[in-house]
Amino acid sequence: MPDTIIVLFNRDLRITDHPALHQACQDARQVVPLFVIDSVIRPRARAGFLIECLTDLRESLRERGADLVVRRGDVVAETMRIAAETGATAIYTSRDVSAFARRREERFRRERIELRTFPGITIVPPDQLKPATGTHYKVFTPYFRAWSDIQWRPIAETPATIAMPEVKAGDIPTARRRPHLPGGEREVRRRLDLWLRHCLRDYAEGHDDLAGDHTSRLSPYLRFGCVSPLELAVRAGASEEFVRQLCWRDFYAQVALAFPNLPRDDYRPGRGGWHQDKEAEDAWREGMTGVPIVDAGMRQLLAENWMHNRARMIVASFLTKTLRLDWRVGAEHFEELLLDADIPNNYGNWQWVAGTGNDTRPNRVLNPVRQAKRFDKDGEYIRRYVPELEHVPTATLHEPWRAPSPILGYTSPIWRS
């Protein structure tokens, strides 16, 4: 039995159903829980949320007799320093799929230390399912069928106690953030219990209702791994529609594993032909397009670092299919602001909407007016985020350019139906 194993946390900031942590506690006499704040990565709007997640994780580890060791710098270099300091002979970590994470794993494998990777960021490991031909599933529906037919791994037990060697824990930095969604495993478990009890049964009927906001808002916690996607799928199993959404996360993980250039290159080339229009880009980013449903979504993003999923589809289609602007413009803006932005889901979804990705109907267009009338019929969502339209009658709210006279204080549209 090894004396000491390092558990390197990344996008798995929890102790519940954490296979790497569970196995390290089984395999070693002592465990060093470690998180390295990578000097290369700018967490942007997610910095404060990350700090809250780390603080919560430290409290959970302390309750079990350990601590969270925090360092800043290059992940590989700092981890190897901790290994030398503690005499650790192995590193256990959750496997990730981005090109950046895979390069990091390759660097670890060149070091004189054992590296073991474990599941935990997805429900099904991204390379477990393969079609009869090809390296990965390119279309969601056959992937969902295969995904639904296999047996998932058992949920890992949470360690009751964790023995740890003497090592300086280090300080968790402070960061300011807007108080919409507090980070951490304790917070998500509280929210999850309430959502499962009161909202899950209505998810299929209500998750597209913009004003009702019946989505779970668990995505930031999934992005940082404060909740296990497997545990969530098991507990929410009564709602096939919700579990299907979790399957989309796994689907894009296996796409990103097979196509590392997903954030930069068209997955299906030859479908672009984008325009360049800096003024239109800025209007879209600022929620000043003059199209109410688009502006509402973009202003929700600016205010909350989150956006309703239906609104995401509408604003993405508007940018790429209506304005014909490059999907990378939108994906990078979402990457900058969204609490839940990660590489597979953010860039996979943007390419899907743009027609360069995994959509089997690449020419589909979401007309923003029709979408607004269907999913925000009474205009409550629009009025919530676009106060200039608060008193506009519903009859003209979705198409203010058809009003008898210009609406004072609201911008003229850069597009009309």
C-alpha positions in Angstrom: 0.0 0.0 0.0 1.4 3.4 -0.9 2.0 5.7 2.0 0.7 8.9 0.3 -1.5 9.6 -2.8 -2.3 13.1 -4.1 -5.9 13.6 -5.2 -5.8 16.4 -7.7 -9.1 18.2 -7.9 -10.1 20.1 -11.1 -13.8 20.1 -12.3 -14.9 17.9 -9.4 -15.1 20.1 -6.4 -17.0 17.7 -4.1 -16.6 14.8 -1.8 -19.8 12.9 -2.6 -19.5 10.3 -5.4 -15.9 11.2 -6.1 -14.2 8.0 -7.4 -10.7 9.3 -7.4 -11.0 10.5 -3.7 -12.8 7.3 -2.7 -10.1 5.0 -4.3 -7.2 7.0 -2.9 -8.6 6.6 0.6 -8.8 2.8 -0.1 -5.3 2.6 -1.6 -3.1 4.8 0.6 -2.5 5.4 4.3 -2.5 9.2 3.6 -4.2 11.4 1.1 -3.3 14.9 0.0 -6.3 16.8 -1.5 -4.9 19.4 -3.8 -6.2 22.2 -6.0 -3.9 24.3 -8.1 -5.1 27.7 -9.3 -3.6 27.5 -12.8 -1.7 30.7 -13.7 -2.6 30.2 -17.4 -6.4 30.1 -17.0 -8.4 33.3 -16.3 -11.6 32.2 -14.5 -13.3 35.5 -15.6 -16.9 35.8 -14.2 -16.5 32.4 -12.6 -13.7 33.5 -10.2 -16.0 34.2 -7.2 -18.0 31.1 -7.8 -14.8 29.0 -7.9 -13.6 30.5 -4.6 -16.9 29.7 -2.9 -16.6 26.1 -4.2 -13.1 25.7 -2.9 -14.0 27.2 0.5 -16.9 24.8 0.8 -14.7 21.8 -0.3 -12.1 22.8 2.3 -14.8 22.8 5.1 -16.0 19.3 4.0 -12.5 17.9 4.1 -11.7 19.5 7.4 -14.8 17.8 8.9 -13.1 14.5 7.9 -9.8 15.3 9.4 -8.0 16.6 6.2 -7.7 19.9 4.4 -7.6 21.3 0.9 -4.1 22.2 -0.1 -4.2 25.2 -2.4 -1.4 26.4 -4.6 -1.0 28.9 -7.5 1.0 28.4 -10.7 1.6 25.6 -13.2 -0.5 22.6 -12.3 2.1 20.0 -13.1 5.0 21.8 -11.5 3.1 22.6 -8.3 1.7 19.1 -8.0 5.2 17.6 -8.3 6.4 20.0 -5.6 3.7 18.7 -3.3 4.7 15.1 -4.2 8.3 15.8 -3.4 7.3 17.5 -0.1 5.0 14.7 1.1 6.6 11.7 -0.5 3.5 10.9 -2.6 4.0 8.2 -5.1 0.8 8.6 -7.2 -1.6 11.2 -8.4 -5.3 10.3 -8.7 -7.6 12.7 -10.6 -10.8 12.8 -12.5 -10.4 12.5 -16.3 -11.3 15.5 -18.3 -11.7 15.8 -22.1 -10.5 19.2 -23.2 -7.3 19.5 -25.2 -5.8 21.6 -22.4 -6.6 18.9 -19.8 -5.2 16.1 -22.0 -2.0 18.0 -22.5 -1.7 18.3 -18.8 -2.2 14.5 -18.3 0.5 13.9 -21.0 2.9 16.0 -19.0 2.2 14.1 -15.8 2.8 10.8 -17.5 6.3 12.0 -18.4 7.1 12.6 -14.7 8.4 9.9 -12.4 5.1 9.3 -10.7 2.0 7.2 -11.2 -1.0 8.9 -12.7 -4.4 7.3 -12.5 -7.5 8.9 -14.0 -11.1 8.2 -12.8 -14.6 8.8 -14.0 -16.7 11.5 -12.4 -17.0 14.5 -14.7 -19.5 12.7 -16.9 -22.0 9.9 -16.2 -20.6 7.6 -18.8 -16.8 7.8 -19.6 -16.4 9.7 -22.9 -14.7 6.8 -24.7 -16.9 4.0 -23.4 -19.5 4.1 -26.2 -18.4 3.7 -29.8 -20.6 3.3 -32.9 -20.1 0.4 -35.3 -18.0 2.7 -37.5 -16.0 5.7 -36.5 -14.4 6.9 -33.3 -17.4 8.5 -31.7 -21.1 9.3 -32.2 -21.7 12.3 -34.4 -25.5 12.3 -33.9 -27.2 12.5 -30.5 -30.2 10.2 -30.9 -28.2 7.0 -31.6 -25.9 8.0 -28.8 -28.8 8.5 -26.4 -30.1 5.0 -27.2 -26.7 3.4 -26.6 -26.2 5.5 -23.5 -29.6 4.5 -22.1 -28.9 0.8 -22.6 -25.7 0.4 -20.6 -25.3 -0.1 -16.9 -23.8 2.9 -15.1 -21.0 2.6 -12.5 -22.0 2.4 -8.9 -22.0 5.7 -6.9 -18.7 5.9 -4.9 -18.9 6.0 -1.2 -18.0 9.3 0.6 -15.0 8.8 2.9 -15.9 9.2 6.6 -12.3 10.1 7.5 -9.3 11.1 5.5 -5.8 10.8 6.9 -3.4 13.5 5.7 0.4 14.1 6.1 1.7 17.4 7.4 1.7 20.0 4.7 1.0 23.7 4.6 -2.6 24.1 3.3 -2.2 27.5 1.7 -4.7 30.3 1.5 -7.8 30.4 -0.7 -7.8 33.8 -2.4 -10.8 36.1 -2.2 -12.8 37.3 -5.1 -15.8 39.6 -5.6 -18.9 38.3 -7.5 -22.5 39.0 -8.0 -24.7 37.1 -5.5 -27.0 35.2 -7.8 -25.9 31.6 -7.3 -23.6 30.8 -4.3 -21.0 28.1 -5.1 -20.2 24.9 -3.3 -21.4 21.3 -2.7 -23.5 22.2 0.3 -25.4 24.9 -1.6 -26.1 22.6 -4.6 -27.3 19.8 -2.3 -29.8 22.2 -0.7 -31.0 23.4 -4.1 -31.1 19.9 -5.5 -33.3 18.6 -2.7 -35.8 21.5 -3.1 -35.8 21.2 -6.9 -36.4 17.4 -6.9 -39.2 17.8 -4.4 -41.0 20.7 -6.0 -40.1 21.1 -9.6 -38.9 17.8 -11.2 -42.4 16.5 -12.0 -43.2 19.6 -14.0 -39.8 19.8 -15.8 -40.9 18.3 -19.1 -43.9 20.6 -19.5 -42.2 23.8 -18.2 -38.5 23.8 -18.9 -39.0 25.9 -22.1 -41.2 28.5 -20.3 -39.0 31.6 -20.2 -41.0 33.5 -17.7 -41.7 30.5 -15.4 -38.0 29.7 -15.1 -38.6 26.0 -14.3 -35.1 24.9 -15.2 -33.0 23.5 -12.4 -30.1 26.1 -12.5 -27.8 23.3 -11.5 -25.6 23.7 -14.6 -22.9 25.9 -12.8 -22.6 23.2 -10.1 -22.2 20.5 -12.8 -19.6 22.6 -14.5 -17.5 22.8 -11.3 -18.4 19.3 -10.2 -20.1 20.4 -7.0 -22.6 17.7 -7.7 -22.0 14.4 -9.4 -23.8 14.1 -12.8 -24.3 10.4 -12.1 -25.9 11.0 -8.7 -28.1 13.7 -10.3 -29.2 11.3 -13.1 -30.0 8.6 -10.6 -32.0 10.9 -8.3 -33.8 12.6 -11.2 -34.5 9.4 -13.0 -38.3 9.9 -12.9 -37.9 12.6 -15.5 -36.7 11.2 -18.7 -36.6 14.7 -20.3 -34.2 15.9 -17.6 -32.0 12.9 -17.8 -31.9 13.4 -21.5 -30.4 16.8 -20.9 -27.7 15.2 -18.8 -27.0 12.8 -21.7 -26.3 15.9 -23.9 -23.4 16.7 -21.6 -21.9 13.3 -22.1 -22.5 13.4 -25.8 -20.5 16.6 -26.2 -17.8 15.2 -24.0 -17.2 12.4 -26.4 -17.4 14.8 -29.3 -14.7 17.0 -27.7 -12.5 14.0 -26.9 -12.6 13.0 -30.6 -12.4 16.5 -32.0 -10.0 18.6 -29.8 -10.3 21.7 -32.0 -14.0 22.0 -31.2 -13.6 25.6 -29.7 -11.8 26.8 -32.8 -12.7 24.9 -36.0 -16.0 23.9 -37.6 -16.8 20.4 -36.7 -18.5 20.1 -40.2 -16.5 22.4 -42.4 -18.0 24.4 -45.3 -21.2 25.6 -43.7 -20.1 29.1 -42.6 -19.8 32.1 -44.9 -19.9 34.5 -42.0 -20.3 38.3 -42.2 -18.2 40.8 -40.2 -20.1 43.6 -38.5 -18.6 45.0 -35.4 -21.6 47.2 -34.7 -24.0 44.3 -34.9 -21.7 42.2 -32.6 -21.6 44.9 -30.0 -25.4 45.4 -30.1 -25.9 41.7 -29.6 -23.5 41.5 -26.7 -25.1 44.5 -25.0 -28.7 43.4 -25.5 -29.4 46.4 -27.7 -30.5 44.7 -30.9 -34.1 46.1 -30.8 -35.4 42.5 -30.8 -37.0 42.2 -27.4 -36.5 38.5 -26.8 -32.9 38.6 -27.9 -32.2 41.7 -25.7 -33.9 40.1 -22.7 -31.6 37.0 -23.0 -28.5 38.9 -23.4 -29.3 41.3 -20.5 -30.0 38.3 -18.3 -26.5 37.1 -19.1 -25.0 40.4 -18.2 -26.9 40.7 -15.0 -26.7 37.1 -13.7 -23.9 35.4 -15.5 -26.5 32.8 -16.5 -29.2 32.6 -19.2 -32.3 30.4 -19.6 -31.5 27.6 -22.0 -34.3 28.4 -24.5 -33.0 32.0 -24.6 -29.6 30.7 -25.3 -30.9 28.9 -28.4 -32.8 32.0 -29.5 -29.9 34.5 -29.1 -27.4 32.0 -30.7 -29.7 31.4 -33.7 -30.2 35.2 -34.1 -26.4 35.8 -34.2 -25.5 33.0 -36.6 -28.6 32.4 -38.7 -30.2 35.8 -38.8 -27.2 38.2 -38.6 -24.9 35.6 -40.2 -22.1 36.4 -37.7 -19.4 33.9 -36.8 -20.5 31.4 -34.0 -17.1 31.9 -32.4 -18.1 35.5 -31.6 -21.0 34.2 -29.5 -19.2 31.2 -28.0 -16.4 33.4 -26.7 -18.8 35.9 -25.2 -20.6 33.1 -23.4 -17.2 31.6 -22.3 -16.4 35.0 -20.8 -19.6 35.5 -18.9 -21.4 32.2 -18.1 -20.9 30.6 -14.8 -21.6 27.2 -16.4 -19.5 27.6 -19.5 -17.2 24.6 -20.2 -15.6 23.6 -23.5 -17.6 20.6 -24.6 -21.0 22.1 -23.9 -20.5 25.7 -24.7 -18.7 25.2 -28.0 -20.7 22.0 -28.9 -24.0 23.8 -28.5 -22.8 26.9 -30.4 -21.7 24.8 -33.3 -25.0 22.8 -33.2 -27.1 26.1 -33.5 -24.7 27.5 -36.1 -25.1 24.4 -38.3 -21.4 23.6 -38.3 -21.8 21.0 -35.5 -23.9 17.9 -34.7 -27.3 19.1 -35.7 -28.9 16.9 -38.4 -30.8 19.9 -39.7 -28.0 22.4 -40.1 -30.3 25.0 -41.8 -32.8 25.3 -39.0 -33.5 28.9 -38.0 -35.2 29.9 -34.8 -37.3 33.0 -35.7 -37.0 35.2 -32.5 -40.5 36.6 -32.8 -42.2 33.3 -33.2 -40.1 31.9 -30.3 -41.0 34.8 -28.1 -44.7 34.4 -28.8 -44.5 30.7 -28.0 -42.3 30.7 -25.0 -42.9 34.1 -23.5 -46.5 34.6 -24.6 -47.4 37.3 -22.1 -44.0 39.0 -22.3 -43.1 38.6 -18.6 -39.6 37.5 -19.3 -39.0 40.4 -21.7 -40.3 42.9 -19.2 -38.2 41.4 -16.5 -34.9 42.2 -18.3 -35.8 45.0 -20.7 -37.4 47.7 -18.4 -37.8 50.1 -21.4 -40.7 47.8 -22.5 -42.3 47.4 -19.1 -45.5 49.3 -20.1 -45.7 48.3 -23.7 -48.9 46.4 -24.5 -48.4 42.7 -25.2 -49.9 43.1 -28.6 -46.8 45.0 -29.8 -44.3 43.9 -27.2 -42.7 41.2 -29.3 -42.5 43.4 -32.4 -42.1 47.0 -31.2 -41.2 48.2 -34.7 -44.9 47.6 -35.6 -46.1 49.9 -32.8 -48.1 53.0 -34.1 -45.2 55.3 -32.8 -41.6 54.7 -31.7 -41.2 53.4 -28.2 -39.2 56.0 -26.3 -36.0 54.8 -24.7 -35.8 51.5 -26.7 -33.4 51.1 -29.5 -34.4 50.7 -33.1 -34.1 47.1 -34.4 -31.1 45.9 -36.4 -33.3 43.2 -37.9 -37.0 42.9 -38.8 -39.2 39.9 -39.5 
